[in-house]
Amino acid sequence: MAVPKTLGIETEFGIVHRGVDEPNPISASSLLINAYLSRLAAPGSGPGAPRVGWDFVDESPSVDVRGFTPLDAMAPEIETHLVNAVLTNGARYYVDHAHPELSTPECADALSVVLQDRAAEMILVESMEAANEVLPDDQELVVYKNNSDGKGNSYGCHENYLMDRSTPFGRIVQHATTHFVTRQVFTGAGKVGCELPFRNRFDVPFQITQRADFFEEEVGLETTLKRPIVNTRDEPHADPLRYRRLHVIVGDANMCEVATFLKVGSTALVLAMVEEDALDPNLAVVDPVRALQAVSWDVELGATLELADGRRATAVEVQWEILAAARRYLDDHGDEMVGGPVAHQVVQRWEDVLSALESDPESLAGQVDWITKRRVVDGFRDRHGLAHDDLRLAALDLQYHDLRPDRSLFARLGAETLVDADDARRATAEPPEDTRAYFRGRCLARWPDRIVAANWDSMVFDVAGESLRRVPMMEPRRGTAEHVATLLDTCETVDELIERLAT
Amino acid sequence: MAEQEQRRRDAGTDSEDVEVAEVAAAPGATERGERLKDELDDLLDEIDEVLETNAEEFVKSYIQKGGE
């Protein structure tokens, strides 16, 4: 049985510290985030001075959904000493390895994810401004929303989807893989060159995704080595008897809002269909790792993939079949588990984009990143008569993802937006109202001094005259405005809140 | 929703917004092709100005180790 698809995105950003001889990305990332937090905490900056730390007590990223931990797998490590903050919009903002990372709060539909993703960009832009204020004039921090440095190093934009624990994992793997391989035609952020080991960088002048070159396995626990198309991290951040969280590491970070919208909206529908066993078991791609790269390298969209029943089909043709199933799913089961009315906007846009990919791909500039980027790269190459391996094209690629408003190429391209900029600005401070992020964010805004720690599924309060009190939040769709707005509005103190929560 | 989808990123000036509105109504593939080409030319002019000076050095020095 499908459960409501609670969603979120975690984005690792590329970071450059200009003007220093030996930049250290870890300290640069810490400086970036601390500068932002200090600005929030400054007098007169409004509510929310979140100096609340992340609580690691329930984190177990090395637990594998398959019920064992392979001996040769390298379990992800948690670095607890680095800056790690919770924001009043319910997001987590932290240093992950050598990158600044922002995890959106839990969202109830794809449009809400787009809003939070846009808010995340705004937070990073403001962080750069704040950091550059305290740096010497000849230094600067620059943040990139991309997934590769062009030299074989990749960093992720991970998606998260809440699923029913009872769904057989093998079924998830099969259908999620088919979708991940073929959805690249609209989720790809585009890349100049390739980074597959033992290939020359410019063997492939331009490809659809940033990430496909980095995947070597079909299923596994890794995120940094031998990356798998389906990641098995089993850490639901919710009631583990009812839920699993599918942690998707295969996608690109998108600049186009339409691409983000379709990426999470279509995937939420696919996963709900998996839960209802509503997908054709024959709709599976043979040798998905190779197919992932083949689709990414095929900008003409003509390559066919071998399917489990012996047929051959293009990625776009497979997407048409998944879309048809999604329409049937909505007819049969309604939209309740997949984002309500937003789900219908997803399937409509999905259809429009697939049609355009077949008839007039260039018309998707401003909606689909790889097409948007390729148009500029091709135009620039033609104008200046450059060879396809000219590094200025790779520079153009990087600068597409530059988040500085005066330098960003993407910002100049007039891309279509789905959310209002003022709403996104508000979402940098205010949580979504329809998930437990509401409780987390509102509490942080109201009582920052009385919250000792917070994480996805609990908060720890400092209650007068008592030891610390942990409030569990194991249901992602509880703690919404509907459930707790009145309670939060009418409680004067944390002590009163805890007392009333207990009754 | 439809109204929102028509809205474009407000990166430019008001006059650009007007242009976008006219564009949305413009029929005909040739016309559209020419418009796209003009748009791209304007854009490439801008890019010539904002592209990192010393682009090659920039690409070589952009190294990001230790992700995920």
Interface residues (C-beta under 8 A of the other chain):
Chain A: E12 G14 I15 V16 P25 P76 D96 H97 A98 H99 S148 D149 G150 K151 N153 S154 Y155 G156 H158 T223 T224 I249 Q345 E362 A365 R375 V376 G379 F380 R383 L391 R392 A394 A395 L396 L398 Q399 P405 D406 R407 L409 A411 R412 L413 G414 A415 E416 T417 L418 V419 D420 A421
Chain B: M1 Q4 E5 R7 R8 R9 D10 A11 G12 E16 V20 L36 E39 L40 L43 L44 E46 I47 V50 L51 E52 A55 E56 F58 V59 K60 S61 Y62 I63 Q64 K65 G66 G67 E68
